[in-house]
């Protein structure tokens, strides 16, 4: 029986792969969420122990392979320092020491962290649904009351905006005919018992503001023109709050670009450029489209033959405004030199330590697509030159 320490183990638990290092007193766990990991490979390049390698990124993300994750972590090589956790732009890695989340590389050595700029100006935000709908990473938290227009039994639509509604009935004109009450749940005509003493229909028209949406149907339907409904809007904005969840945000700027109120500001983590050499792409696999965590890559809409004018029709393209330069597409592309990635800067806060500068140099080394498999489930990339 092996009684020596440290002891290592690796196990799956749902979508997580848990690497464990058990020391005499401490237990370190590095946890990879295989569902949110995109295979960008930044952790592999950042790891000071070279304990992380790329897996079959494209095959895993497309669901062809279900026995592995986009990256492989050697639990025995890992020093459980937390560099990969800090550098993962998708928060797919978690480090725990004795069950508690920890980042020794930050706490002990002051390693910098990404300087996330994700802001929503609540005064400008109109609480619409665009940012939530376009976000590819479920990074928008939209806490706005649910109204009856979308969900049965939800709040009445008349409560969506702050307004004051007044309802008046001209008693001299009103005959208590009951038409308004038949049309609207906000109105109740309470007639008094019919009596030969008066020989007339008498009573009151009762109105509930909470049920009235000022639709004016009662006004239009009243045969005696006895009803008047007025509504003064105090605030046309929906109540509630919309926020960006930084732990899910990949800074693709879909929300920023499409916000109709220009209320959102998102700055990308990485600076640089990416080029798609569509003429080298044989088309058909669309692996890059599948793996892109920012939904930035697309298959161009085919042109009509009469519009081509002798040009070759592009088969693949990227919207650079949305691309986050993570590199997942480069790691997954099976063709050579189809995609070229050049990072020139990384937005961080905190002192750029010597270790970080080494990592930065590696991340800023241009690379291009060329999947090379020397060993099962391990992928190498074609580096172009030293940055």
N, C-alpha and C positions, 0 to 999 in steps of 0.2 A: 504494500500500500504506500502510495506517494504521500509523504507528510511534509515535504518541503514547500516553502513559500517563495515567491508568490505562486498562486494557482490561477489558471486562466480558464475561461469557458466562453462559449458563444451559443446563444439560443434565440429562437424566434418566439415572439409573443404577439400574435395578430399581425399588424402591419409593421411592428417594430422588430429590429434585430438588436439584441443586447449583448455587448461585449463586456466581460467582467474580468477584473484583476483583483484577486483577494490577497491582501497582505496580512501580516500578523495582527494588526489592529484595525486597518481600514479596508473598506471594500469600494472599489472604483467601478463605475458602470458608464460606458459610453453607449448611448442609445441612438440608433439610426431609424428614422421613420421612412420606411421604404416607399410609402405612398406619396409623401411630399418631396422626396429627393428627386431632383430632375436629372441628375447625372451631369451637372455642369462641370464637375471635376475640380472646382476651386479648392475644396478640402484636400484633395490629393496633392495639389501643387503646394498647398500651404503647410502640409504636415511636416514638421521638422524631423520626424522619425521615419519618413517614407513608409508609413504603415498603411496608407490608403492607396488603392489602385482603382482605375476605371473598370467597370464591368461591361456587359453588353447593353449599353445605354439604350440604343434604339429598339432592340428586341424586347427589353424589359418594359420600356414605356409603352410599346405597342401591344403588350400583353402576350407576345409570342413565347416569352420565357417567364415562367412563374416560380422558378426555384431559386432565383437570385435577385439581388437588388442592383441598381445602376452602378453602385460602387462596392468595393470589397474592403473591409477593414481587418487587418491582422491584429487580433486582440493581444498577441504576445509582443509585437513590435510597439504597439501603442504605449505612450508614456502618460496618457490621460491628463494632458496639460490643458486641453480646452481650446487650442488654436483653431482646430477645425470647426468647433462650435461657433467661435467668434466670426470666422470667415465665411461660414455658410450663409449665403444671401437668402436662403429659403427657410431658415430655422428648422432644418430637418434633423439636426443633431442636438442631443442633450447630454450633458455630463453630470453625473451625480456622484458625490462622495458620501458614503454612509447614508445613502438615501436622500440627501439634500442636494439640490442643484448648486453647482459651484463652477467657477472659472479661475483656476489657479494662475493661469498665465496673465490674467488681468489683475487679479488681487495681489499677486506677489511681484510681478514684473512690469505692471503698467502697460501692458499690450493695448494698442489702440482698438477702437471699435468703429463700425460704420457710423457715419454721421447722417442719420436718416432725416430727411426733410419731407415731412408728410403733414400738411396742414389744411384744414378746412375753415374758412372764414364763416363763422356761424351767422354773422350779420348779413352776409351775401347769400348764403345757402338757402335755396327755396324748398329743400327737402324733397326734391323729385327723385326718381328712381334710376336715372341714367348711370351714375357712378357705380351703383350696386350691380346694375345689369351688365355693364361692359367689363367690370373687373374680372380678370382671369384667375385670381387667386383667393377669392372670398375674403378680401381684405377690407370690405366696407361694412361698418356696423350702422344700420339705419334704424334707429329707435324712434319710429313715428307711429302714432296711434293707427290702428286698423279701422277702416271705415266700411260702411255697408256696400260701397261700390265694388269691393273686391272680395269681401268675406261676409257670409250670411251671419247675422246676429252681431256684427261689429257696430261700432259707434255710428250714429246717424251722420249723414254727409253734411247736414246743416251745422254740425259742431266742428267741422274741419277748419274753419277760420273763425277768428274772434269777431263777432258782430252782435249788434243789438237790434232785435226785431220787435216791432210794435204792431198790434192787431186791434183795430177799432171797429165797432159796429154802430151804425146809426139806428138807434132804437125806434125812431119815428118811421124810418123806411122799412126796417126788418119785419117780416111777417112770421118769423120762426118756421119757415117752410121746411127746413131740415136738409136742403140740398147740400149745403156746405159740409155738414156733418157726414153725409153719405159719401162725400168725395175725399174727405181728409181725416185721418186719425187724430189730428191735433185739435179738432173742433167737436164739441158736444152740445147739441141743442136740448136743453133741459126744459121741457114744457111742463107747465103746472097741470094738475088734473082738470080735464074738461068739465066745465060747470055751466049749467043753464043760467046761473046767476050773472056771469059775465057775458056768456054767449059768444066768446071769442077765444082764439088760440093765443095764450100768453106764456111767457117763460123767459129764460136767459140763454144767451149763447156763451158757452164757456170755451176758453182757448188755452192750450198748453204750449208754451214757448219751446219747451224741450223737444217737442215733436214737430214743430213747424220749421220747414225749410224755405219759407218765403217764396214758394213756387208761384203764387198768385192765381192758382186754379180757382180757389174760393171766390176771389175777387171777380174773375171773369165769368164764373158760373152763376153768381148771385143775380137773380132776376130783378131784384129791386135796387141794385147798385148801392147796397147798404154796407159793404165791407171794404175796409182799407188796410192794406198790409205795407209796412215800410221797413226797410232794413238798412242799417248804417254799418258799414264794414269798418272795424277798428284796426284789423290787421289781416292782410290777405295771405299771410304766410302760414303754412302748416306748423303745428306745434311739434316738438320733438327735437332730436339731435342726430346728426350724421357724423360719423367719425371714421378715421382710417386706422385699421389694426396693424400697427407696425410689424408685428410678428408674422403677419401673412403677406405684407406688401413687398413686392419685388421691384418697385419704382419704375414700372413700365410706362406710367403716365397716361394710361387709357382714360382714367377718371379726370385728370388734369386737362387733357386736350379736349374732352367732350363735355365738360361741365358748362351748361348754358348760362350760368350766373358768374362764371370765372371766379368761383369761390375756392377752388382747390389749387394747392401748390405742392408739387412733388418734384424732387430733384433726383436724378439718377445716381446710383452708387458709382458706376464706372463711366469713365470718359473714354472715347476712342472711336473706332469705326469698324464696320463689317461690310464685306463685299460678297455678293453672290455672283459667281461666274456661271450664269445660266447656260451659256453655250457648252459648258462641260458637263452639265447635268443631263443624264439620260432620261430623266423624268419617270414617273410611274411609281416610285417607292414612297415619296412624300414623307419620309421618316423625319426630316427636319421640321415639317409642319406638325407632326404628331408630338415631337418632344419639346417644342418651344413653349416654355412656361409663361410667356408673355403674349402669346397669340400674335406675334409680329410677322411670322412667315406665312406666305399665302401662295396659292396657285393662281396666277393671273387669269382673269376671265378671257376665254378665247376670243380672238377678233374674227370678224367676218373676212373671208378670203379677199374681198375687194378692198379691204382696209389695210392689208398687210404691206402693199406697195413694195414687194420684193424683200421685205425684212423677215428675218427669222422670228417666229413667235416665241416670246419668253416662256419658259416652262416653270420657273420658280422665281420668287422675289421676296424681299424683306422690306417692311416699313421701318426705316431707321428711327423714326420718331418714337416708335414703341419698343424697339429692340433694347434689351438691357445689357447686352454684351456679356452674357453669362457663359456662353460657349457650349451649351448643351447640344446645339445643332452641329457644331464642329465635331464634337465627340461622337455623334451618332451617324454622321454622313458617311456612307460607304464609298463615296467617290473621291478621287484625288483632286485637290485644289479647286473644289467647287465652291467652298466657303472659306474666306480668309478673315481672321479676327485679329484686330490690333487694338489692344487697350493702351491708353496713354496716361491714365490717372485713376486714382481710387479716392473717393470721398470718405475720410475718416476723422474722428475726433480723438484727441489724446496724442501723446508723444509717439512719433514714429520710431520705434526701437530698431536696433540693428536686425533683430530677427524679422520684424515686419518689413524692413527695407529689402531684405533678401527675398521674402515672399513676394513683395511688390515687383521686384525685378522679374521673377518667374511669371507672375501673372501678366506682366506687360510685355512678355516675349511674344511676338506675333506667331500665330500658328494657323495651319490650314488643315482642311479635312483630309484624312487618309487613315482609315481604320486599319490597324495592323494588329493581328493577334498572334503573339508568340506562344502564349500559354492559354489554356482553357479559361474562358471568362475574364481574361485580362487584355486590355486594349491599350495600345500606344498611339500617340499622336505624332504627326509630322511637324516638328518645330522648324520655323523658317530661318531665323537668325537670332543672335543675341540682342536683346533690347539695348 
